[in-house]
Amino acid sequence: MNEQHIVSAYDRDLEAIQAMIIKMGGLVEAAILDGTKSLVSRDLELAEKVRAGDKVIDDLEEKINEEAARTIALRAPMSKDLRIILSVLKLAGSLERVGDYAKNIAKRTSVLAELRPITGSDATLKRMGRDVQAMLKDTLDAFVARDAELAEDVINRDQDIDQMYNALFREFLTHMMEDPRNITACMHLHFIAKNIERMGDLVTNMAEQVVYVATGSMPEENRPKGDKTSYVTHDEGA
C-alpha cells in the first residue's frame, strides 16, 4: 500500500512538471505571435507587453528546474521516467531561449518604427513567426501524446523556415546595395529574421527531444539544414 502511495505521488509530481512545460510553451507561443505582430504593426505597446512577459517565462523555467531537481532527489526515477524529466529540463531551456528571441524582436520595434519601411519584408517575417509558432504548438502536442511521427514532421518543417530566411537575406542585400539609406533598417530586420530562424532551430531541437521521450532514441539522421548564408551574425542575448 505504501509503495502504491509513493508511485501515485510520483505520478502527480511528473504530471505537475509536464503541466508547467505546457503552460510555459503557451506563453512562448503568444510571445512569438505578439512579437512579430508588434513588428509588422509597429505597435510599441504590444512590444512592451512581450518584453515584460519574458520575466514570467524565465520564472517558469526556474520553477520547472527546481521541481525537476526535487523530484529526482525524492523519487529517484529510473529508466523512462528519468528520461522524461531530463528531457523536460532541456525543453524548458529551449523554451526560455525562444522567449528571449521573441523579446529581442520586440526590442527592435521601437527602432524600426522610426525608419523607412522595407518593401515585402514584414509579410515574410510574419509568416516565419507564424510557422515557428505552429511548429512549437505541434511539438508540445507531440510531447503530451508521445507522438514521434508528429515530432518528426516538425523537424522536417524547419527547412521551410531556413528557406524563407535565405530569401530574406538576399532581399536585404539587394535593398542595401540599391540605396544606402536602407542599410540601418535592413540590418535590424536581418537580426530579426535570424532570431526567428534560430527559434526554428530551437523548436526543432525540442522536437528531437520529443522523439527521444517517445521512442527512447534520438532521431538517427542529421536533419537537413537550409541556412546556407555566408553572412556572419551573432545571436543576441536577453
N, C-alpha and C positions, 0 to 999 in steps of 0.2 A: 504493500500500500504506500509506503514511504517512497519507494522507487518510482511508482506511478505519479506521485505528487511532484517529485523532482523533475520528471520528464515533462509534465504539464507546465510547470513553472518555466522550464527552459523554452518550451514552445511559445509561451507568452512573451518571453524576452525576445526571441527571434522575430516573432510577428511585429513586436513594437519597433524593433530596429528597421525592419523592412518597410513598415508604415512611414517611418521618418524619411527614408530614402525616397519613397513615392511623393511625400509632401515636398521635400527639397527639390525633386525633379519638376514638380508642378510650378514651383516658384521660378526655377531656372527657365522653364518653357516660357512663362509670362515675361521674364526679363529679356529673352531673345526677341520675342514679338514686339514688346514695347520699345526696346532699344532701337530696332530697325524702323519702327513706326515713327518714333521721335525724330529719327534722322531724316526720313523722307518728308515729313510734315514740318520739320524744323520746330518741333514742339518742345520748348525749353522746360515747361512744367512737367511733361511726361518724362523727359530725360532726367530731371532731378529725382523723380519718383524711382526710376530704375537705379540711379546711383545710391539713393537712400536705402532701397530694398536689398542691396547687396549685403548689408550687415546681417539681415535676417538669415540669408543663405549661409553666410560664414558661421553664424551661431549654431545653425542646424548641423553643419559639418562637425563642429566641435562636440556637440551633444551626441551625435552618432558615434564618433570616435570614443567618447567616454563610455557610452553604453556597450559598445562592442568589446572594449577592453574589460569592462566589468563582467560581461557575460562569459568571456573566455576564462577569466580568473575564477569565477564562481562555479561555472558549469563544466569546464574542461571539455568542450565539444570535440568530437572525433570525426574523422573522415568527411562525409558530405556536409555535415553541419558546420564544421570548421571551414570548409571550402566556401560555404555561403557567407559566413561572417567576414572572412578575409576579402572576398570579392566585394562585399558591401563597403568595406573601407576604401577600396580602390574606386568604386562607383562614386562615393561621396567626394573623394579628392578630385575626380574628373568633373563632377557637377560644380564644385566650388570654382574650378578654373574657368569653366564655361560661363559661370556667373560673372567672373572678373572680366572676361572679354565683352560680355554684354554691357557691363558698366563702362568699359573703355569706349565702346561705341557711343554711349550716351554722353560721355565727357566731350566728345568732339562735335556734338550737335551745336553747341553754342558758338563754336568757332566757324563751322560751316554756314551757320545762319547769316554770317557777315560777308560771305564770299560769293562770287558769281557761281551759279549752278553749272554742273557738267552734264550735258545732254545725255540721257539714256542710262546714267549710272544708278540713279535712285531705284528704278524699276528692277534692275538686276540684283542690287543689294537686298531689296525687299524680298525678292524671290529666294535668294540664297538663305536669308534668315528664316523664311517660312519653311523651306525644305529641311534645314537643320533642326528646326523645332519639331517637324514631323518625324524626323529620324529619332530624335530624343524620345518623343512620345511612344514610338514603336519599340524602342529599346526598353523603356520602362514596362510597357505591356508584356514584352517578351520575358523580362525578368520575373514578373508576377506569375506568368503562365509557364515559365521554364520552357519557352518555345525557341529552340535553337534555330529552327528554319526562319522564323521572323527576324531573329538577330543576324543571321547570315545575309538576309535581304538588306538590312540596314548597312552592313559592311560594304556590300556591292554598290549601294547608292552614293557612297562617298565620292565615287568617280564623277558624278554629276556636279557636285559642289566644286571639285577641283577644276573641271572644265569651265564652269562659269567664272571662277577666279582667274583662270588663264586668259579668258576672253576679255575680262575687265582690265587686266593688267596691260594687255596690248592696246586697248582703247585709251587708257590713261596716258600711255607713252605717246600715242598719236596726238591727243589733245595738248600735251605739254610741248611737243615739237611744233605744233601748228601755231601756238600762241603762248609765250612765256607767262602771260597773266594767269594762265590756268594751272601753273605749277603748284602753287600752295594748296589749292582745293584738291587737285589730283593726288598730292602726297597724302593729305588727310584721308581721302576716300580710299586710297590704296591700303593704308593701315587698317581701315575698317574692313575692307574686303579680305585682307589677310587674317584679321581677327575671326571673321566668320569662317574662313577656310580652316583655321585652327580649331574652332568649335566643332566642325565636322570631323576632324581627326580625333578629337577627344570623345565625341559620341561614338565613333567607330571603335575606339578602344574599349568603351563601355560595352558595346555590343559583343566584342570578343570575350569580355568577362562573363557576359550572359551565356554565351556558348559554353564556356568553361563550367559555369554553375549547372547548366542543364545536362551536359554530357560527361563532365569530368576531364575534358581535354580542351586545350586551346585550338582554334582553327589551324589546320595543318599548313595551308599555303599562305605565303605572304600576300596581303591584299594588294590589288593594283593601285598604283598611285598616279594621279593625273596631274599633279602640280609640277610642271616642267619649267617654270620660270627660273631664269638665272639671276634675277634681281635679288640682292641680299638684303633681308629685312631682319628686324629683331622683334620678338614678341613683347608686347607691352605688359608691364606689371600692373598690379591692382592700383 
